[in-house]
Amino acid sequence: MAAMEETGNGAEGHAFSFDAPAAGDSPAVEGWTPDGEPAADGAAAVPDEEAVIAAIASVYDPEIPVNIYELGLIYAIDLHRDGTVRIEMTLTAPNCPSAQELPAQVQEAVRAVPGVTEATVEIVWDPPWDMSRMSDDARLSLNMF
């Protein structure tokens, strides 16, 4: 774009240009936050996957002394740059007495993870859960070898 210089109003005679200043002409502007934390560089960080898994693993099925991650109830964890986390999980059976409380507990635990702005939990039934989805640790805990 060609430089377009115009004169400011009044007798001051200030000039301005629509061209960007040449490199080194102006000092860099650094970001800051009121809390003294480093400013974000424009793109939010994706929440830490290990921290999200640890939060999910803090939720236990009240009928089974194993966390729901080791039970294989978590089918998908989608982490997004804006801090949202989407989780697909199932239950051991459609008539599970914890059907209302387990998804809410997972959602609450994941929302507490630093960097998470929103967490949604969706119950899915396909594929159906079976014992083959359990981790070796869960099988050992339940003596199911």
Residue pairs with C-beta under 8 A, 6 or more apart in sequence:
1 18
1 19
3 17
3 18
3 19
4 17
4 18
5 15
5 16
5 17
6 15
6 16
7 13
7 14
7 15
8 14
8 15
8 16
30 39
31 38
31 39
31 40
31 41
32 39
33 39
43 81
44 81
44 82
44 83
44 115
44 117
45 81
45 115
46 79
46 80
46 81
46 115
47 79
47 83
47 85
47 113
47 114
47 115
47 116
48 113
48 114
48 115
49 77
49 79
51 113
51 114
51 115
52 77
52 79
52 85
52 110
52 113
52 116
53 69
53 77
55 109
55 110
55 112
55 113
56 67
56 68
56 69
56 74
56 77
56 87
56 106
56 109
56 110
57 67
57 68
57 69
57 70
58 67
58 109
59 67
59 68
59 69
59 102
59 105
59 106
59 109
60 66
60 67
60 68
61 67
61 68
61 71
61 73
61 92
61 98
61 102
62 98
62 101
63 97
63 98
64 71
64 92
64 142
65 141
65 142
66 134
66 137
66 138
66 141
66 142
68 74
68 89
68 102
68 106
70 134
70 135
70 137
70 138
70 141
71 92
71 133
71 134
71 135
71 138
72 129
72 132
72 133
72 134
72 135
72 138
73 89
73 90
73 91
73 92
73 102
73 129
73 133
74 87
74 88
74 89
75 88
75 89
75 90
75 124
76 86
76 87
76 88
77 85
77 86
77 87
78 85
78 86
78 87
79 85
80 86
82 117
83 115
83 116
83 117
83 118
84 116
84 117
84 118
84 119
84 120
85 110
85 113
85 116
85 118
85 119
85 120
86 119
86 120
86 122
87 106
87 107
87 110
87 119
87 120
87 121
87 122
88 122
88 124
89 102
89 103
89 106
89 121
89 122
89 123
89 124
90 123
90 124
90 125
90 128
90 129
91 98
91 99
91 102
91 123
91 129
92 129
93 129
94 125
96 102
99 123
103 121
103 123
104 121
106 119
106 121
107 119
107 120
107 121
110 116
110 119
110 121
111 118
111 119
131 139
131 144
134 142
134 144
138 144
139 145
